[in-house]
Amino acid sequence: MGRLLYSMIVSADGYVADSEGRFADWARPDEEVLEAVNEDTADVGTFLYGRRMYEMMAVWETDPAVQSQSPQSEEFARHWQSKEKIVYSTTLEDVDTKLTRLERDFTPKEVRAVKETAGHDLTVDGPSLAAEAFRHGLVDEVHMLVCPIVLGGGLRMLPDVRLNLRLRAERRFGNDMVQLKYTVD
């Protein structure tokens, strides 16, 4: 059985984007952090995305310039391209990456079935889709890459639901980012 992991880069005050929707100027992982992301991604077999997150991540297959930024970027692109992706969207007409299927509705029963039959972990990426997964008790772990910045507002990583978390692992990086991995009880 696979675990459903929710992993995001987040500000110290819990936001994945600032009040203007920006994240690239403060949330860019350095090579050491990207290496840790690659280690975690190696164990993932399926990515669950909403439309916006899928469109942002598709560059790992569609834009050679992004892939060739560094050896760690090339490795992440290889991981990403080799994994199954399920995109949940009512507005997206089609997907333009391999190993990707488009679903119109996020159906908890179907996601639960995928988890139960998977021989690998799955991720749910993006706060809106993750909120749905949390509301239905599907998320097994929360992974945060915490940036040393306070944004004061924006798009929150975690939904407005009560979560009991148990710290499973922590790691500090040279750029003052911290990786926290929690099990959802």
N, C-alpha and C positions, 0 to 999 in steps of 0.2 A: 504494500500500500504506500502510495506517495503522500508526502506532506505538502500542504499548501503554504507557501512562504510569501510574506509581503515585505518587500525590500525597497527602500527609498533613500535618497540623499536628502537630508533634512537640516534645517537651521536649528540652533540650540533651543529656540523657543517653539519648535514643532511645525515649521512651515516648509513646504516643498517648492513654493513659488512665492515671490513677494507680492505686494498689493497691486502691482502692475503686471503680474504674470511672468516676471523674469526669474530665471534661475541660473542661466548660463554664466553670468558674471560672478557668481559666488559659489556655485555648486559643482564646479568642474573638478573631478578627481585627478590627482597627480598620478604618476606612474606606480608609486607604491600602493596607493589605494586601488587603482585599476587592477593591479596584480591580485589583490585580495578579492576583488569582484570576480575576476577570472576563476580563482579557486572555488568560489561559491557557485558560479555559473556552470562549472564543469559537472556538477551533480544534478543540474536541472534538466528535465527532458521536455517540458512544455511551459510556454509563457502564455498567460491569459492577459489580454489587453482590451482596453476601450479604444475608441477611434483615435483620440488625441495622442495617447501614449504610443499606439502602434505607428502612427504617422511620424512621430518623433524618433522612434527606434528603428524604423525601416531603413534609415541612412546607413546602418551597419551592413546592409546588403546592397543598397542602391547607389551609394556614394563612395567611390574608391578613395577619395581624398580623406574621408573620415577614417576609413579602415587603415590607411597607411600612415597615420600620425605617429605611431610608435610601435614597437614590438608587442606591447601590451594591448594596444588598440587592434592590431592584426589578430591577436589571439582571441580577443573578445568577439570580433567579427566572425571568426571561424566558429566559435561556440554558438553565437546567435544564429548564424545561417544554418547550422546543423540541427537545430531544435525545432520541435513543433510549435506553432503559434496559433492561438485561437483568438480572433478579434470579435468583440461584441459591439455591434453598431447597427443602428436603424437608419443611419444616413450615408454610410460608406457604400459606394456602388460596387467596388471590387478591391481585391488586395493585389499588390504587385511584388510580393516576395514569395520565395519557395517555402514549402512545408507550412503554409498558412491557410487556414480556413476561416470563413466569415460566418458568424452566427448572428441572427437578428436579436435574440433575447438571451440574457444571462439567466439560465435556469439552474437553481441550486441543486435540484435532483440530478441533473446531468453532470454538473461539476463534481458532485459527490461520487457519482459513478466513475468518472475519469480518475479521481483520487484513489478509489478502491481498487481499480484495475491497473494502475500505473506501477511500473517497476522503478520509478524515479520520482524526484520531487517536481513540483509545479510552482510557478510564481504567479501571483496576481500583481499587476503593476499599474500604478496610478491610484490616487486617493478615492476617486469616485467609484471605480469598479471594486476596489478593496472594501469600501464601505458596505457595498452589497454583500460581499463575501463575509464580512464580519457580522452583519445583521443575521445571517443564516448559519453562523457558527462553523464556517468552513476553514477559517484561517488557523493554522497550527503554530506558526512562528512569525514574529515581527523582527525584521533586521533593519537597523537604522545606521546610516553613515552620517554621523552628526558633524556638521560644519561649525567652526568657531565664529559664528555670526548670529546676531539677534536681529530679526527682520521687523518685529513689531506688528505684523499682520500679513495677510495673504491667504494662500490656499493651504489649509491644514493637512498634515499627513494622516492623522488618526480621526476616525469618525466620532460623533457624539453618542457613543455607546460605552457602557462600563466594560472594561477589560482587566482581568487579573493576569498580570505578566510575571514570569519568573525568569530572572537573568540566567542565561545559559552560557554566554561567552562575551568577552570584551577584548578589544584590541585598540591600541593607540598607535597613531601614525606620526611620522616626522613633521607633517604639515599641520599638526594639532587637531586633525579630524580623529574621531573615535568611532569604532564600530561596536554596536551593541546588538546582541542577539537575544531575543526573549522567546520563551515558550508561552503560548496562550493557554491558561488553565481554564 
